[in-house]
Amino acid sequence: MKQKRPPFGLRMPNDLHEWVKEKAEEQGRSMNNFVVTTLQSVRAEEATAQK
């Protein structure tokens, strides 16, 4: 079972915030889900590149 983590405040420039908001809405995701899946994708790409 996954442990719940306390909220993590993330500050970002207004233009980046708006971009994340738009992309999340386009994909029918929450902003949090969009950020998490995007970061997971970058991490996976990085791991693949290191092999």
PASEBA-1860 file (N, C-alpha, C; in nm, 3 decimals):
! residues 51
1> MKQKRPPF> 0.084/-0.119/0.000/0.000/0.000/0.000/0.088/0.125/0.000 ~ 0.055/0.221/-0.083/0.133/0.344/-0.091/0.108/0.431/0.031 ~ 0.215/0.490/0.081/0.202/0.584/0.191/0.165/0.720/0.134 ~ 0.076/0.789/0.204/0.044/0.926/0.163/0.155/1.018/0.209 ~ 0.195/1.103/0.122/0.297/1.202/0.154/0.228/1.335/0.180 ~ 0.290/1.418/0.263/0.231/1.551/0.285/0.240/1.631/0.155 ~ 0.153/1.729/0.136/0.158/1.810/0.015/0.295/1.875/-0.004 ~ 0.332/1.888/-0.131/0.460/1.947/-0.167/0.431/2.071/-0.249
9> GLRMPNDL> 0.460/2.186/-0.192/0.436/2.311/-0.263/0.542/2.330/-0.371 ~ 0.498/2.358/-0.491/0.592/2.377/-0.601/0.570/2.516/-0.659 ~ 0.672/2.598/-0.649/0.663/2.732/-0.707/0.717/2.727/-0.848 ~ 0.648/2.794/-0.940/0.694/2.801/-1.078/0.651/2.934/-1.136 ~ 0.721/2.977/-1.240/0.684/3.102/-1.304/0.540/3.095/-1.358 ~ 0.475/3.211/-1.363/0.335/3.215/-1.407/0.315/3.156/-1.545 ~ 0.406/3.183/-1.639/0.388/3.129/-1.773/0.397/2.977/-1.775 ~ 0.485/2.920/-1.695/0.496/2.774/-1.687/0.372/2.715/-1.621
17> HEWVKEKA> 0.322/2.782/-1.519/0.200/2.737/-1.451/0.083/2.733/-1.549 ~ 0.069/2.835/-1.630/-0.039/2.839/-1.729/-0.024/2.728/-1.832 ~ 0.100/2.702/-1.875/0.125/2.595/-1.972/0.087/2.460/-1.913 ~ 0.130/2.434/-1.789/0.096/2.308/-1.722/-0.055/2.295/-1.709 ~ -0.120/2.401/-1.670/-0.266/2.400/-1.655/-0.335/2.366/-1.787 ~ -0.291/2.431/-1.896/-0.350/2.406/-2.027/-0.328/2.263/-2.073 ~ -0.205/2.213/-2.060/-0.174/2.077/-2.103/-0.250/1.974/-2.021 ~ -0.261/1.997/-1.891/-0.336/1.905/-1.806/-0.483/1.901/-1.847
25> EEQGRSMN> -0.541/2.017/-1.873/-0.681/2.023/-1.916/-0.700/1.953/-2.050 ~ -0.607/1.974/-2.145/-0.616/1.909/-2.275/-0.617/1.757/-2.262 ~ -0.543/1.706/-2.165/-0.530/1.561/-2.147/-0.629/1.505/-2.044 ~ -0.715/1.592/-1.991/-0.813/1.546/-1.892/-0.750/1.499/-1.763 ~ -0.640/1.564/-1.725/-0.568/1.527/-1.603/-0.569/1.644/-1.505 ~ -0.536/1.612/-1.382/-0.511/1.720/-1.287/-0.371/1.773/-1.314 ~ -0.344/1.892/-1.266/-0.211/1.948/-1.282/-0.109/1.861/-1.211 ~ -0.142/1.811/-1.095/-0.051/1.725/-1.020/-0.019/1.600/-1.100
33> NFVVTTLQ> -0.122/1.536/-1.156/-0.099/1.414/-1.233/-0.014/1.443/-1.356 ~ -0.038/1.554/-1.422/0.041/1.591/-1.538/0.188/1.609/-1.501 ~ 0.215/1.681/-1.393/0.353/1.705/-1.351/0.420/1.573/-1.314 ~ 0.351/1.488/-1.238/0.409/1.360/-1.196/0.439/1.272/-1.316 ~ 0.345/1.257/-1.409/0.368/1.170/-1.524/0.476/1.226/-1.616 ~ 0.484/1.358/-1.627/0.589/1.420/-1.708/0.726/1.394/-1.646 ~ 0.737/1.410/-1.516/0.864/1.384/-1.449/0.902/1.236/-1.457 ~ 0.804/1.147/-1.445/0.833/1.004/-1.457/0.883/0.971/-1.598
41> SVRAEEAT> 0.828/1.035/-1.698/0.871/1.013/-1.835/1.015/1.059/-1.855 ~ 1.047/1.176/-1.803/1.184/1.228/-1.813/1.281/1.134/-1.741 ~ 1.242/1.086/-1.625/1.328/0.993/-1.549/1.352/0.864/-1.627 ~ 1.246/0.811/-1.690/1.259/0.688/-1.769/1.350/0.710/-1.889 ~ 1.334/0.825/-1.957/1.421/0.856/-2.070/1.567/0.866/-2.027 ~ 1.590/0.927/-1.913/1.725/0.943/-1.860/1.787/0.806/-1.827 ~ 1.707/0.719/-1.768/1.756/0.585/-1.733/1.789/0.506/-1.859 ~ 1.709/0.519/-1.961/1.733/0.451/-2.088/1.860/0.503/-2.154
49> AQK> 1.881/0.634/-2.148/1.999/0.695/-2.209/2.128/0.654/-2.140 ~ 2.118/0.620/-2.012/2.237/0.585/-1.934/2.278/0.439/-1.957 ~ 2.192/0.361/-2.021/2.224/0.218/-2.041/2.316/0.200/-2.159
END
